[in-house]
Amino acid sequence: MSAVFFFILIAVAAVLANIAIRDHRRAVAMRRRMLDPCLGVLDDEAWSAGADGFPALAGRAYGRRVKVALVPDTMVVRRLPQLWLSVTLLEDRPGAPSLSMLTRYTGNEFYAVTPDLPLRIEPPADLPLDMLVRGDGAAAEGLCLSLAPVLKSILDDACVKEISMTAKGVRIVRQIAEGERGDHLLLRQAVFTDAVVDRRTLVHTLSQAAVLLERRTSRPGARAA
């Protein structure tokens, strides 16, 4: 290999490295803005972002603590990367049954809590049959049946991926964006161009979680906190 050719390779590598660094910085800056339309929705709001740039919000709504996070999912098979919005309405309710349901289950949902629960529950007739429903006992089965109408109304939205209810609160996970095909096929990168969380989406998801908490608390046989 000639010295000239060697230096050309070094120069090309340096250019490619600079391009990669520039693109990464742009991607991080873009990610940090994804929750900007939702600023001000929560009371006592706090914004944060990880090293990857994906932001999170914490605050209060409906008299309870709230956690909002964006979860990039690249552990996909035969489809594009997904960006999930996780909205959790926290409630300390010792002894409450745990119930969780996951749509279009593949076994690669690292963010899901449904597979971790011990008891598989048959979905009620009103719920999709292709979903995984699990709980922690007979009380969870009763909870699933009593909440079937409101669960169905939430799951009618194909963007909803998971609904979880535990002694610590309610969490709803829904799709926000799908990765760019070219970046995924060529570079195996998860690029969500211009993806933002619409303010109405967060408000609506919070209201759905609040309804589930209220219905769970008011149903016959529910344990007091």
PyMOL CGO cylinders between C-alpha atoms (Angstrom):
from pymol import cmd
from pymol.cgo import CYLINDER

trace = [
    CYLINDER, 0.00, 0.00, 0.00, 1.49, 3.35, -1.02, 0.3, 1, 1, 1, 1, 1, 1,
    CYLINDER, 1.49, 3.35, -1.02, 1.82, 6.18, 1.44, 0.3, 1, 1, 1, 1, 1, 1,
    CYLINDER, 1.82, 6.18, 1.44, -0.50, 8.34, -0.69, 0.3, 1, 1, 1, 1, 1, 1,
    CYLINDER, -0.50, 8.34, -0.69, -3.22, 5.72, -0.67, 0.3, 1, 1, 1, 1, 1, 1,
    CYLINDER, -3.22, 5.72, -0.67, -2.80, 5.27, 3.09, 0.3, 1, 1, 1, 1, 1, 1,
    CYLINDER, -2.80, 5.27, 3.09, -3.26, 8.98, 3.74, 0.3, 1, 1, 1, 1, 1, 1,
    CYLINDER, -3.26, 8.98, 3.74, -6.30, 9.04, 1.45, 0.3, 1, 1, 1, 1, 1, 1,
    CYLINDER, -6.30, 9.04, 1.45, -7.87, 6.29, 3.54, 0.3, 1, 1, 1, 1, 1, 1,
    CYLINDER, -7.87, 6.29, 3.54, -7.11, 8.21, 6.72, 0.3, 1, 1, 1, 1, 1, 1,
    CYLINDER, -7.11, 8.21, 6.72, -8.69, 11.36, 5.24, 0.3, 1, 1, 1, 1, 1, 1,
    CYLINDER, -8.69, 11.36, 5.24, -11.82, 9.51, 4.12, 0.3, 1, 1, 1, 1, 1, 1,
    CYLINDER, -11.82, 9.51, 4.12, -12.16, 7.88, 7.54, 0.3, 1, 1, 1, 1, 1, 1,
    CYLINDER, -12.16, 7.88, 7.54, -11.85, 11.28, 9.23, 0.3, 1, 1, 1, 1, 1, 1,
    CYLINDER, -11.85, 11.28, 9.23, -14.52, 12.78, 6.96, 0.3, 1, 1, 1, 1, 1, 1,
    CYLINDER, -14.52, 12.78, 6.96, -16.89, 9.88, 7.63, 0.3, 1, 1, 1, 1, 1, 1,
    CYLINDER, -16.89, 9.88, 7.63, -16.26, 10.15, 11.37, 0.3, 1, 1, 1, 1, 1, 1,
    CYLINDER, -16.26, 10.15, 11.37, -17.05, 13.88, 11.31, 0.3, 1, 1, 1, 1, 1, 1,
    CYLINDER, -17.05, 13.88, 11.31, -20.24, 13.22, 9.37, 0.3, 1, 1, 1, 1, 1, 1,
    CYLINDER, -20.24, 13.22, 9.37, -21.28, 10.55, 11.87, 0.3, 1, 1, 1, 1, 1, 1,
    CYLINDER, -21.28, 10.55, 11.87, -20.60, 12.89, 14.81, 0.3, 1, 1, 1, 1, 1, 1,
    CYLINDER, -20.60, 12.89, 14.81, -22.55, 15.70, 13.12, 0.3, 1, 1, 1, 1, 1, 1,
    CYLINDER, -22.55, 15.70, 13.12, -25.51, 13.44, 12.36, 0.3, 1, 1, 1, 1, 1, 1,
    CYLINDER, -25.51, 13.44, 12.36, -25.50, 12.06, 15.90, 0.3, 1, 1, 1, 1, 1, 1,
    CYLINDER, -25.50, 12.06, 15.90, -25.56, 15.57, 17.38, 0.3, 1, 1, 1, 1, 1, 1,
    CYLINDER, -25.56, 15.57, 17.38, -28.43, 16.54, 15.09, 0.3, 1, 1, 1, 1, 1, 1,
    CYLINDER, -28.43, 16.54, 15.09, -30.35, 13.40, 16.07, 0.3, 1, 1, 1, 1, 1, 1,
    CYLINDER, -30.35, 13.40, 16.07, -29.85, 14.09, 19.79, 0.3, 1, 1, 1, 1, 1, 1,
    CYLINDER, -29.85, 14.09, 19.79, -30.96, 17.71, 19.36, 0.3, 1, 1, 1, 1, 1, 1,
    CYLINDER, -30.96, 17.71, 19.36, -34.06, 16.59, 17.46, 0.3, 1, 1, 1, 1, 1, 1,
    CYLINDER, -34.06, 16.59, 17.46, -34.93, 13.99, 20.08, 0.3, 1, 1, 1, 1, 1, 1,
    CYLINDER, -34.93, 13.99, 20.08, -34.71, 16.53, 22.90, 0.3, 1, 1, 1, 1, 1, 1,
    CYLINDER, -34.71, 16.53, 22.90, -37.58, 18.48, 21.27, 0.3, 1, 1, 1, 1, 1, 1,
    CYLINDER, -37.58, 18.48, 21.27, -39.98, 15.53, 21.00, 0.3, 1, 1, 1, 1, 1, 1,
    CYLINDER, -39.98, 15.53, 21.00, -41.95, 16.43, 24.13, 0.3, 1, 1, 1, 1, 1, 1,
    CYLINDER, -41.95, 16.43, 24.13, -41.90, 20.19, 23.59, 0.3, 1, 1, 1, 1, 1, 1,
    CYLINDER, -41.90, 20.19, 23.59, -45.60, 20.37, 22.55, 0.3, 1, 1, 1, 1, 1, 1,
    CYLINDER, -45.60, 20.37, 22.55, -46.49, 18.75, 25.89, 0.3, 1, 1, 1, 1, 1, 1,
    CYLINDER, -46.49, 18.75, 25.89, -44.69, 21.24, 28.12, 0.3, 1, 1, 1, 1, 1, 1,
    CYLINDER, -44.69, 21.24, 28.12, -47.12, 22.76, 30.61, 0.3, 1, 1, 1, 1, 1, 1,
    CYLINDER, -47.12, 22.76, 30.61, -49.56, 19.84, 30.64, 0.3, 1, 1, 1, 1, 1, 1,
    CYLINDER, -49.56, 19.84, 30.64, -48.37, 18.63, 34.06, 0.3, 1, 1, 1, 1, 1, 1,
    CYLINDER, -48.37, 18.63, 34.06, -48.33, 20.55, 37.32, 0.3, 1, 1, 1, 1, 1, 1,
    CYLINDER, -48.33, 20.55, 37.32, -44.98, 20.85, 39.12, 0.3, 1, 1, 1, 1, 1, 1,
    CYLINDER, -44.98, 20.85, 39.12, -43.40, 19.77, 35.86, 0.3, 1, 1, 1, 1, 1, 1,
    CYLINDER, -43.40, 19.77, 35.86, -39.78, 18.67, 35.51, 0.3, 1, 1, 1, 1, 1, 1,
    CYLINDER, -39.78, 18.67, 35.51, -38.10, 17.97, 32.15, 0.3, 1, 1, 1, 1, 1, 1,
    CYLINDER, -38.10, 17.97, 32.15, -35.07, 15.74, 31.71, 0.3, 1, 1, 1, 1, 1, 1,
    CYLINDER, -35.07, 15.74, 31.71, -33.22, 13.93, 28.93, 0.3, 1, 1, 1, 1, 1, 1,
    CYLINDER, -33.22, 13.93, 28.93, -30.83, 11.00, 28.81, 0.3, 1, 1, 1, 1, 1, 1,
    CYLINDER, -30.83, 11.00, 28.81, -27.50, 10.81, 27.01, 0.3, 1, 1, 1, 1, 1, 1,
    CYLINDER, -27.50, 10.81, 27.01, -29.36, 9.53, 23.93, 0.3, 1, 1, 1, 1, 1, 1,
    CYLINDER, -29.36, 9.53, 23.93, -31.43, 12.72, 23.86, 0.3, 1, 1, 1, 1, 1, 1,
    CYLINDER, -31.43, 12.72, 23.86, -34.82, 11.12, 24.46, 0.3, 1, 1, 1, 1, 1, 1,
    CYLINDER, -34.82, 11.12, 24.46, -36.70, 13.34, 26.94, 0.3, 1, 1, 1, 1, 1, 1,
    CYLINDER, -36.70, 13.34, 26.94, -38.92, 12.55, 29.91, 0.3, 1, 1, 1, 1, 1, 1,
    CYLINDER, -38.92, 12.55, 29.91, -41.39, 14.53, 32.01, 0.3, 1, 1, 1, 1, 1, 1,
    CYLINDER, -41.39, 14.53, 32.01, -42.38, 14.19, 35.64, 0.3, 1, 1, 1, 1, 1, 1,
    CYLINDER, -42.38, 14.19, 35.64, -45.07, 16.09, 37.48, 0.3, 1, 1, 1, 1, 1, 1,
    CYLINDER, -45.07, 16.09, 37.48, -48.65, 15.82, 38.70, 0.3, 1, 1, 1, 1, 1, 1,
    CYLINDER, -48.65, 15.82, 38.70, -52.06, 15.36, 37.11, 0.3, 1, 1, 1, 1, 1, 1,
    CYLINDER, -52.06, 15.36, 37.11, -55.42, 14.28, 38.52, 0.3, 1, 1, 1, 1, 1, 1,
    CYLINDER, -55.42, 14.28, 38.52, -53.94, 14.72, 41.98, 0.3, 1, 1, 1, 1, 1, 1,
    CYLINDER, -53.94, 14.72, 41.98, -51.28, 12.05, 41.40, 0.3, 1, 1, 1, 1, 1, 1,
    CYLINDER, -51.28, 12.05, 41.40, -47.65, 11.85, 40.38, 0.3, 1, 1, 1, 1, 1, 1,
    CYLINDER, -47.65, 11.85, 40.38, -47.00, 11.26, 36.69, 0.3, 1, 1, 1, 1, 1, 1,
    CYLINDER, -47.00, 11.26, 36.69, -44.06, 9.91, 34.70, 0.3, 1, 1, 1, 1, 1, 1,
    CYLINDER, -44.06, 9.91, 34.70, -43.86, 10.39, 30.92, 0.3, 1, 1, 1, 1, 1, 1,
    CYLINDER, -43.86, 10.39, 30.92, -41.08, 8.75, 28.91, 0.3, 1, 1, 1, 1, 1, 1,
    CYLINDER, -41.08, 8.75, 28.91, -40.15, 7.96, 25.33, 0.3, 1, 1, 1, 1, 1, 1,
    CYLINDER, -40.15, 7.96, 25.33, -38.88, 4.43, 24.68, 0.3, 1, 1, 1, 1, 1, 1,
    CYLINDER, -38.88, 4.43, 24.68, -37.02, 3.65, 21.42, 0.3, 1, 1, 1, 1, 1, 1,
    CYLINDER, -37.02, 3.65, 21.42, -37.47, 0.05, 20.38, 0.3, 1, 1, 1, 1, 1, 1,
    CYLINDER, -37.47, 0.05, 20.38, -34.93, -1.43, 17.97, 0.3, 1, 1, 1, 1, 1, 1,
    CYLINDER, -34.93, -1.43, 17.97, -35.50, -5.04, 19.04, 0.3, 1, 1, 1, 1, 1, 1,
    CYLINDER, -35.50, -5.04, 19.04, -37.91, -5.64, 16.20, 0.3, 1, 1, 1, 1, 1, 1,
    CYLINDER, -37.91, -5.64, 16.20, -38.26, -8.55, 13.80, 0.3, 1, 1, 1, 1, 1, 1,
    CYLINDER, -38.26, -8.55, 13.80, -39.28, -8.02, 10.18, 0.3, 1, 1, 1, 1, 1, 1,
    CYLINDER, -39.28, -8.02, 10.18, -40.45, -4.48, 10.81, 0.3, 1, 1, 1, 1, 1, 1,
    CYLINDER, -40.45, -4.48, 10.81, -39.14, -0.97, 11.43, 0.3, 1, 1, 1, 1, 1, 1,
    CYLINDER, -39.14, -0.97, 11.43, -37.98, 0.41, 14.80, 0.3, 1, 1, 1, 1, 1, 1,
    CYLINDER, -37.98, 0.41, 14.80, -40.74, 1.83, 16.97, 0.3, 1, 1, 1, 1, 1, 1,
    CYLINDER, -40.74, 1.83, 16.97, -40.92, 4.81, 19.29, 0.3, 1, 1, 1, 1, 1, 1,
    CYLINDER, -40.92, 4.81, 19.29, -43.23, 4.29, 22.26, 0.3, 1, 1, 1, 1, 1, 1,
    CYLINDER, -43.23, 4.29, 22.26, -44.75, 6.82, 24.64, 0.3, 1, 1, 1, 1, 1, 1,
    CYLINDER, -44.75, 6.82, 24.64, -45.02, 5.52, 28.20, 0.3, 1, 1, 1, 1, 1, 1,
    CYLINDER, -45.02, 5.52, 28.20, -47.46, 7.38, 30.46, 0.3, 1, 1, 1, 1, 1, 1,
    CYLINDER, -47.46, 7.38, 30.46, -47.68, 6.31, 34.11, 0.3, 1, 1, 1, 1, 1, 1,
    CYLINDER, -47.68, 6.31, 34.11, -50.17, 7.64, 36.65, 0.3, 1, 1, 1, 1, 1, 1,
    CYLINDER, -50.17, 7.64, 36.65, -48.79, 6.65, 40.05, 0.3, 1, 1, 1, 1, 1, 1,
    CYLINDER, -48.79, 6.65, 40.05, -50.94, 5.49, 42.96, 0.3, 1, 1, 1, 1, 1, 1,
    CYLINDER, -50.94, 5.49, 42.96, -49.78, 3.67, 46.09, 0.3, 1, 1, 1, 1, 1, 1,
    CYLINDER, -49.78, 3.67, 46.09, -52.45, 1.01, 46.60, 0.3, 1, 1, 1, 1, 1, 1,
    CYLINDER, -52.45, 1.01, 46.60, -51.06, -1.93, 48.60, 0.3, 1, 1, 1, 1, 1, 1,
    CYLINDER, -51.06, -1.93, 48.60, -52.84, -5.21, 47.94, 0.3, 1, 1, 1, 1, 1, 1,
    CYLINDER, -52.84, -5.21, 47.94, -54.36, -4.15, 44.64, 0.3, 1, 1, 1, 1, 1, 1,
    CYLINDER, -54.36, -4.15, 44.64, -54.26, -6.90, 41.98, 0.3, 1, 1, 1, 1, 1, 1,
    CYLINDER, -54.26, -6.90, 41.98, -51.88, -6.62, 39.04, 0.3, 1, 1, 1, 1, 1, 1,
    CYLINDER, -51.88, -6.62, 39.04, -53.37, -6.86, 35.55, 0.3, 1, 1, 1, 1, 1, 1,
    CYLINDER, -53.37, -6.86, 35.55, -51.57, -6.20, 32.27, 0.3, 1, 1, 1, 1, 1, 1,
    CYLINDER, -51.57, -6.20, 32.27, -52.33, -6.69, 28.58, 0.3, 1, 1, 1, 1, 1, 1,
    CYLINDER, -52.33, -6.69, 28.58, -50.03, -6.49, 25.58, 0.3, 1, 1, 1, 1, 1, 1,
    CYLINDER, -50.03, -6.49, 25.58, -51.21, -6.32, 21.98, 0.3, 1, 1, 1, 1, 1, 1,
    CYLINDER, -51.21, -6.32, 21.98, -49.42, -7.96, 19.04, 0.3, 1, 1, 1, 1, 1, 1,
    CYLINDER, -49.42, -7.96, 19.04, -47.11, -9.83, 21.41, 0.3, 1, 1, 1, 1, 1, 1,
    CYLINDER, -47.11, -9.83, 21.41, -43.83, -11.02, 19.85, 0.3, 1, 1, 1, 1, 1, 1,
    CYLINDER, -43.83, -11.02, 19.85, -41.67, -11.80, 22.88, 0.3, 1, 1, 1, 1, 1, 1,
    CYLINDER, -41.67, -11.80, 22.88, -39.23, -8.96, 22.13, 0.3, 1, 1, 1, 1, 1, 1,
    CYLINDER, -39.23, -8.96, 22.13, -41.03, -6.25, 24.11, 0.3, 1, 1, 1, 1, 1, 1,
    CYLINDER, -41.03, -6.25, 24.11, -38.25, -5.47, 26.60, 0.3, 1, 1, 1, 1, 1, 1,
    CYLINDER, -38.25, -5.47, 26.60, -40.22, -2.52, 28.00, 0.3, 1, 1, 1, 1, 1, 1,
    CYLINDER, -40.22, -2.52, 28.00, -43.37, -4.57, 28.74, 0.3, 1, 1, 1, 1, 1, 1,
    CYLINDER, -43.37, -4.57, 28.74, -44.40, -5.83, 32.18, 0.3, 1, 1, 1, 1, 1, 1,
    CYLINDER, -44.40, -5.83, 32.18, -47.17, -8.16, 30.95, 0.3, 1, 1, 1, 1, 1, 1,
    CYLINDER, -47.17, -8.16, 30.95, -44.94, -11.26, 30.39, 0.3, 1, 1, 1, 1, 1, 1,
    CYLINDER, -44.94, -11.26, 30.39, -43.59, -10.99, 33.95, 0.3, 1, 1, 1, 1, 1, 1,
    CYLINDER, -43.59, -10.99, 33.95, -46.95, -11.60, 35.65, 0.3, 1, 1, 1, 1, 1, 1,
    CYLINDER, -46.95, -11.60, 35.65, -47.54, -15.23, 36.72, 0.3, 1, 1, 1, 1, 1, 1,
    CYLINDER, -47.54, -15.23, 36.72, -51.08, -16.02, 35.56, 0.3, 1, 1, 1, 1, 1, 1,
    CYLINDER, -51.08, -16.02, 35.56, -52.31, -16.06, 31.96, 0.3, 1, 1, 1, 1, 1, 1,
    CYLINDER, -52.31, -16.06, 31.96, -55.88, -14.76, 31.62, 0.3, 1, 1, 1, 1, 1, 1,
    CYLINDER, -55.88, -14.76, 31.62, -58.25, -15.46, 28.77, 0.3, 1, 1, 1, 1, 1, 1,
    CYLINDER, -58.25, -15.46, 28.77, -59.21, -12.14, 27.14, 0.3, 1, 1, 1, 1, 1, 1,
    CYLINDER, -59.21, -12.14, 27.14, -62.91, -11.27, 27.64, 0.3, 1, 1, 1, 1, 1, 1,
    CYLINDER, -62.91, -11.27, 27.64, -65.09, -11.53, 24.55, 0.3, 1, 1, 1, 1, 1, 1,
    CYLINDER, -65.09, -11.53, 24.55, -64.95, -7.78, 23.91, 0.3, 1, 1, 1, 1, 1, 1,
    CYLINDER, -64.95, -7.78, 23.91, -61.14, -7.67, 23.78, 0.3, 1, 1, 1, 1, 1, 1,
    CYLINDER, -61.14, -7.67, 23.78, -58.91, -8.68, 20.83, 0.3, 1, 1, 1, 1, 1, 1,
    CYLINDER, -58.91, -8.68, 20.83, -58.00, -12.36, 20.84, 0.3, 1, 1, 1, 1, 1, 1,
    CYLINDER, -58.00, -12.36, 20.84, -54.44, -11.74, 19.61, 0.3, 1, 1, 1, 1, 1, 1,
    CYLINDER, -54.44, -11.74, 19.61, -53.36, -10.11, 22.84, 0.3, 1, 1, 1, 1, 1, 1,
    CYLINDER, -53.36, -10.11, 22.84, -51.48, -11.42, 25.88, 0.3, 1, 1, 1, 1, 1, 1,
    CYLINDER, -51.48, -11.42, 25.88, -53.33, -10.84, 29.17, 0.3, 1, 1, 1, 1, 1, 1,
    CYLINDER, -53.33, -10.84, 29.17, -51.69, -11.74, 32.46, 0.3, 1, 1, 1, 1, 1, 1,
    CYLINDER, -51.69, -11.74, 32.46, -52.31, -11.06, 36.14, 0.3, 1, 1, 1, 1, 1, 1,
    CYLINDER, -52.31, -11.06, 36.14, -51.38, -12.23, 39.60, 0.3, 1, 1, 1, 1, 1, 1,
    CYLINDER, -51.38, -12.23, 39.60, -54.46, -14.14, 40.72, 0.3, 1, 1, 1, 1, 1, 1,
    CYLINDER, -54.46, -14.14, 40.72, -58.24, -14.50, 40.72, 0.3, 1, 1, 1, 1, 1, 1,
    CYLINDER, -58.24, -14.50, 40.72, -58.71, -10.85, 41.67, 0.3, 1, 1, 1, 1, 1, 1,
    CYLINDER, -58.71, -10.85, 41.67, -56.92, -9.86, 38.48, 0.3, 1, 1, 1, 1, 1, 1,
    CYLINDER, -56.92, -9.86, 38.48, -59.33, -11.97, 36.44, 0.3, 1, 1, 1, 1, 1, 1,
    CYLINDER, -59.33, -11.97, 36.44, -62.27, -10.24, 38.11, 0.3, 1, 1, 1, 1, 1, 1,
    CYLINDER, -62.27, -10.24, 38.11, -60.68, -6.87, 37.48, 0.3, 1, 1, 1, 1, 1, 1,
    CYLINDER, -60.68, -6.87, 37.48, -60.25, -7.71, 33.80, 0.3, 1, 1, 1, 1, 1, 1,
    CYLINDER, -60.25, -7.71, 33.80, -63.91, -8.67, 33.44, 0.3, 1, 1, 1, 1, 1, 1,
    CYLINDER, -63.91, -8.67, 33.44, -65.24, -5.63, 35.30, 0.3, 1, 1, 1, 1, 1, 1,
    CYLINDER, -65.24, -5.63, 35.30, -63.09, -3.20, 33.32, 0.3, 1, 1, 1, 1, 1, 1,
    CYLINDER, -63.09, -3.20, 33.32, -63.58, -4.88, 29.93, 0.3, 1, 1, 1, 1, 1, 1,
    CYLINDER, -63.58, -4.88, 29.93, -65.73, -2.06, 28.43, 0.3, 1, 1, 1, 1, 1, 1,
    CYLINDER, -65.73, -2.06, 28.43, -63.27, 0.73, 29.27, 0.3, 1, 1, 1, 1, 1, 1,
    CYLINDER, -63.27, 0.73, 29.27, -60.31, -1.47, 28.29, 0.3, 1, 1, 1, 1, 1, 1,
    CYLINDER, -60.31, -1.47, 28.29, -61.93, -2.14, 24.92, 0.3, 1, 1, 1, 1, 1, 1,
    CYLINDER, -61.93, -2.14, 24.92, -62.49, 1.59, 24.33, 0.3, 1, 1, 1, 1, 1, 1,
    CYLINDER, -62.49, 1.59, 24.33, -58.76, 2.22, 24.90, 0.3, 1, 1, 1, 1, 1, 1,
    CYLINDER, -58.76, 2.22, 24.90, -57.61, -0.76, 22.85, 0.3, 1, 1, 1, 1, 1, 1,
    CYLINDER, -57.61, -0.76, 22.85, -59.80, 0.26, 19.91, 0.3, 1, 1, 1, 1, 1, 1,
    CYLINDER, -59.80, 0.26, 19.91, -56.94, 2.66, 19.19, 0.3, 1, 1, 1, 1, 1, 1,
    CYLINDER, -56.94, 2.66, 19.19, -54.43, 0.55, 17.25, 0.3, 1, 1, 1, 1, 1, 1,
    CYLINDER, -54.43, 0.55, 17.25, -51.57, 2.73, 18.55, 0.3, 1, 1, 1, 1, 1, 1,
    CYLINDER, -51.57, 2.73, 18.55, -52.04, 1.43, 22.10, 0.3, 1, 1, 1, 1, 1, 1,
    CYLINDER, -52.04, 1.43, 22.10, -49.51, -1.31, 22.81, 0.3, 1, 1, 1, 1, 1, 1,
    CYLINDER, -49.51, -1.31, 22.81, -49.82, -2.11, 26.52, 0.3, 1, 1, 1, 1, 1, 1,
    CYLINDER, -49.82, -2.11, 26.52, -52.06, -1.33, 29.49, 0.3, 1, 1, 1, 1, 1, 1,
    CYLINDER, -52.06, -1.33, 29.49, -50.73, -2.21, 32.95, 0.3, 1, 1, 1, 1, 1, 1,
    CYLINDER, -50.73, -2.21, 32.95, -52.36, -1.85, 36.37, 0.3, 1, 1, 1, 1, 1, 1,
    CYLINDER, -52.36, -1.85, 36.37, -50.45, -2.66, 39.54, 0.3, 1, 1, 1, 1, 1, 1,
    CYLINDER, -50.45, -2.66, 39.54, -50.39, -1.61, 43.18, 0.3, 1, 1, 1, 1, 1, 1,
    CYLINDER, -50.39, -1.61, 43.18, -48.17, 1.29, 42.07, 0.3, 1, 1, 1, 1, 1, 1,
    CYLINDER, -48.17, 1.29, 42.07, -50.52, 2.77, 39.48, 0.3, 1, 1, 1, 1, 1, 1,
    CYLINDER, -50.52, 2.77, 39.48, -51.54, 2.56, 35.83, 0.3, 1, 1, 1, 1, 1, 1,
    CYLINDER, -51.54, 2.56, 35.83, -49.32, 2.72, 32.75, 0.3, 1, 1, 1, 1, 1, 1,
    CYLINDER, -49.32, 2.72, 32.75, -50.32, 3.02, 29.11, 0.3, 1, 1, 1, 1, 1, 1,
    CYLINDER, -50.32, 3.02, 29.11, -47.78, 2.51, 26.32, 0.3, 1, 1, 1, 1, 1, 1,
    CYLINDER, -47.78, 2.51, 26.32, -48.64, 3.71, 22.82, 0.3, 1, 1, 1, 1, 1, 1,
    CYLINDER, -48.64, 3.71, 22.82, -46.88, 4.11, 19.49, 0.3, 1, 1, 1, 1, 1, 1,
    CYLINDER, -46.88, 4.11, 19.49, -45.66, 7.57, 18.54, 0.3, 1, 1, 1, 1, 1, 1,
    CYLINDER, -45.66, 7.57, 18.54, -43.54, 6.99, 15.44, 0.3, 1, 1, 1, 1, 1, 1,
    CYLINDER, -43.54, 6.99, 15.44, -41.91, 4.41, 13.20, 0.3, 1, 1, 1, 1, 1, 1,
    CYLINDER, -41.91, 4.41, 13.20, -38.26, 4.55, 12.19, 0.3, 1, 1, 1, 1, 1, 1,
    CYLINDER, -38.26, 4.55, 12.19, -37.08, 5.65, 8.76, 0.3, 1, 1, 1, 1, 1, 1,
    CYLINDER, -37.08, 5.65, 8.76, -36.83, 2.67, 6.41, 0.3, 1, 1, 1, 1, 1, 1,
    CYLINDER, -36.83, 2.67, 6.41, -33.63, 3.73, 4.65, 0.3, 1, 1, 1, 1, 1, 1,
    CYLINDER, -33.63, 3.73, 4.65, -31.64, 4.33, 7.84, 0.3, 1, 1, 1, 1, 1, 1,
    CYLINDER, -31.64, 4.33, 7.84, -32.82, 1.04, 9.29, 0.3, 1, 1, 1, 1, 1, 1,
    CYLINDER, -32.82, 1.04, 9.29, -32.16, -1.10, 6.21, 0.3, 1, 1, 1, 1, 1, 1,
    CYLINDER, -32.16, -1.10, 6.21, -28.80, 0.40, 5.29, 0.3, 1, 1, 1, 1, 1, 1,
    CYLINDER, -28.80, 0.40, 5.29, -27.30, 1.48, 8.62, 0.3, 1, 1, 1, 1, 1, 1,
    CYLINDER, -27.30, 1.48, 8.62, -29.46, -0.43, 11.16, 0.3, 1, 1, 1, 1, 1, 1,
    CYLINDER, -29.46, -0.43, 11.16, -30.18, 2.89, 12.85, 0.3, 1, 1, 1, 1, 1, 1,
    CYLINDER, -30.18, 2.89, 12.85, -33.42, 4.03, 14.50, 0.3, 1, 1, 1, 1, 1, 1,
    CYLINDER, -33.42, 4.03, 14.50, -34.13, 7.48, 13.07, 0.3, 1, 1, 1, 1, 1, 1,
    CYLINDER, -34.13, 7.48, 13.07, -37.49, 9.07, 13.91, 0.3, 1, 1, 1, 1, 1, 1,
    CYLINDER, -37.49, 9.07, 13.91, -37.49, 12.15, 11.68, 0.3, 1, 1, 1, 1, 1, 1,
    CYLINDER, -37.49, 12.15, 11.68, -39.69, 15.03, 12.91, 0.3, 1, 1, 1, 1, 1, 1,
    CYLINDER, -39.69, 15.03, 12.91, -41.35, 12.81, 15.53, 0.3, 1, 1, 1, 1, 1, 1,
    CYLINDER, -41.35, 12.81, 15.53, -43.07, 14.76, 18.31, 0.3, 1, 1, 1, 1, 1, 1,
    CYLINDER, -43.07, 14.76, 18.31, -45.71, 13.91, 20.88, 0.3, 1, 1, 1, 1, 1, 1,
    CYLINDER, -45.71, 13.91, 20.88, -48.87, 15.84, 20.17, 0.3, 1, 1, 1, 1, 1, 1,
    CYLINDER, -48.87, 15.84, 20.17, -50.19, 17.66, 23.24, 0.3, 1, 1, 1, 1, 1, 1,
    CYLINDER, -50.19, 17.66, 23.24, -53.66, 16.18, 22.75, 0.3, 1, 1, 1, 1, 1, 1,
    CYLINDER, -53.66, 16.18, 22.75, -52.17, 12.68, 22.73, 0.3, 1, 1, 1, 1, 1, 1,
    CYLINDER, -52.17, 12.68, 22.73, -50.61, 13.13, 26.16, 0.3, 1, 1, 1, 1, 1, 1,
    CYLINDER, -50.61, 13.13, 26.16, -53.74, 14.75, 27.60, 0.3, 1, 1, 1, 1, 1, 1,
    CYLINDER, -53.74, 14.75, 27.60, -55.93, 11.97, 26.21, 0.3, 1, 1, 1, 1, 1, 1,
    CYLINDER, -55.93, 11.97, 26.21, -53.64, 9.20, 27.48, 0.3, 1, 1, 1, 1, 1, 1,
    CYLINDER, -53.64, 9.20, 27.48, -53.54, 10.76, 30.94, 0.3, 1, 1, 1, 1, 1, 1,
    CYLINDER, -53.54, 10.76, 30.94, -57.35, 10.91, 31.01, 0.3, 1, 1, 1, 1, 1, 1,
    CYLINDER, -57.35, 10.91, 31.01, -57.56, 7.23, 30.02, 0.3, 1, 1, 1, 1, 1, 1,
    CYLINDER, -57.56, 7.23, 30.02, -55.18, 6.25, 32.82, 0.3, 1, 1, 1, 1, 1, 1,
    CYLINDER, -55.18, 6.25, 32.82, -57.20, 8.35, 35.29, 0.3, 1, 1, 1, 1, 1, 1,
    CYLINDER, -57.20, 8.35, 35.29, -60.43, 6.60, 34.24, 0.3, 1, 1, 1, 1, 1, 1,
    CYLINDER, -60.43, 6.60, 34.24, -58.83, 3.20, 34.81, 0.3, 1, 1, 1, 1, 1, 1,
    CYLINDER, -58.83, 3.20, 34.81, -57.66, 4.23, 38.27, 0.3, 1, 1, 1, 1, 1, 1,
    CYLINDER, -57.66, 4.23, 38.27, -61.10, 5.56, 39.16, 0.3, 1, 1, 1, 1, 1, 1,
    CYLINDER, -61.10, 5.56, 39.16, -62.94, 2.48, 37.85, 0.3, 1, 1, 1, 1, 1, 1,
    CYLINDER, -62.94, 2.48, 37.85, -60.52, 0.15, 39.59, 0.3, 1, 1, 1, 1, 1, 1,
    CYLINDER, -60.52, 0.15, 39.59, -61.01, 1.95, 42.89, 0.3, 1, 1, 1, 1, 1, 1,
    CYLINDER, -61.01, 1.95, 42.89, -64.79, 2.15, 42.67, 0.3, 1, 1, 1, 1, 1, 1,
    CYLINDER, -64.79, 2.15, 42.67, -65.51, -1.38, 41.49, 0.3, 1, 1, 1, 1, 1, 1,
    CYLINDER, -65.51, -1.38, 41.49, -67.19, -3.76, 44.01, 0.3, 1, 1, 1, 1, 1, 1,
    CYLINDER, -67.19, -3.76, 44.01, -64.70, -5.62, 46.14, 0.3, 1, 1, 1, 1, 1, 1,
    CYLINDER, -64.70, -5.62, 46.14, -61.85, -3.18, 45.54, 0.3, 1, 1, 1, 1, 1, 1,
    CYLINDER, -61.85, -3.18, 45.54, -59.51, -2.86, 48.50, 0.3, 1, 1, 1, 1, 1, 1,
    CYLINDER, -59.51, -2.86, 48.50, -59.08, 0.50, 50.16, 0.3, 1, 1, 1, 1, 1, 1,
    CYLINDER, -59.08, 0.50, 50.16, -55.65, 2.08, 50.11, 0.3, 1, 1, 1, 1, 1, 1,
]
cmd.load_cgo(trace, "trace")
